[in-house]
Structures are given as structure tokens and as C-alpha cells.
Amino acid sequence: MKTPVTNIHGTAIVLGTTGFLVTGPSGSGKSALALSLISEVRLRGRFAALVADDRVDLTLTNNRIIARCPPAIRGLIEIRGAGIAAVETIPACILDWAILPVKAPFNPRLPPESEELQLEVGMVLPLLHLPVDDAISSVGALVALLPEKLGI
């Protein structure tokens, strides 16, 4: 029996051994945040990779959410204002967290506690709000929020 595939708008990445789904409306900075996180984690000498940008295929296997890239856009990422770039990718990852890029002013100042992103595959991911401005390193914020999960 073939596992059902759900295609969603988002970007999937791996940092270290942790899979992230970057979510949010068009123009919210998902691709830019993903590129920034991947670049900075690699500069720290750790593994980081893109799985899919803009569209992500999700499946549910053994109660884990698996992210893959639709074949038509494999290896591509949009750099808003500059164009489409070819980048190295990995074929799939298990998703552990969702990230919502947020820009100042932050209103409300703090996100809801234990917020989750409901996915159409029937599972949820814990959701982190991650600032995307020049005042704070995105990886620095992620390491502060999830120190025991990243090891970077």
C-alpha cells in the first residue's frame, strides 16, 4: 500500500540531526532564514542541509513526519529579489520542529506556550517563533531556545 503524500507550502532543512519545517505566509522569509541557518551551522563545523524549498511533500511513517522535495524543484531554492539558485540537498528528513519566522515589532512580545503546528498528515510539530532581523543571529536564537536538541 502506498503511503499518502501531502504537499504543503514551506521549507524543510536539517541542522545537525534535527529536522525543521520553516513555515509561514509567502514573503515571510522562509527561504532566507533556511539559507542563513544552513550557512551558519556549516560555518560552525556541523552538518546542515536543505531538503526542499517552497513546496514540501510530507508522509507519515511509523508515527514520524517525513519531508521530501517534489522532483520538479529538487535542488532549487529561491533567493527573493535575486532568482532561483541550485544548491546541494538531501533527499529526505524526519521533521522534529516547525519554525515560524517573525519580524519586529513582535506583537505579542512572547509567543503562546507549547504552540504546535497542525499538519494535514494528522500529526503536529512543536512550533518555534524565530526572529529574522539583523540584531540577532538566527542560529544563536535557535541554540538558546533548543540547546539540548541541536548540539551546535
C-alpha positions, 0 to 999 in steps of 0.5 A: 500500500502506498503511503499518502503524500501531502504537499504543503507550502514551506521549507524543510532543512536539517541542522545537525540531526534535527529536522525543521519545517520553516513555515509561514505566509509567502514573503515571510522569509522562509527561504532566507532564514533556511539559507542563513541557518544552513550557512551558519551551522556549516560555518560552525563545523556541523552538518546542515542541509536543505531538503526542499524549498517552497513546496514540501511533500510530507508522509507519515511513517511509523508515527514520524513526519517525513519531508521530501522535495517534489522532483520538479524543484529538487535542488532549487531554492529561491533567493527573493529579489535575486532568482532561483539558485541550485544548491546541494540537498538531501533527499529526505528528513524526519521533521522534529520542529516547525519554525515560524519566522517573525519580524519586529515589532513582535506583537505579542512580545512572547509567543503562546506556550507549547504552540504546535503546528497542525499538519494535514498528515494528522500529526503536529510539530512543536512550533518555534517563533524565530526572529529574522532581523539583523540584531540577532543571529538566527542560529544563536536564537535557535541554540538558546531556545533548543540547546539540548536538541541541536548540539551546535 
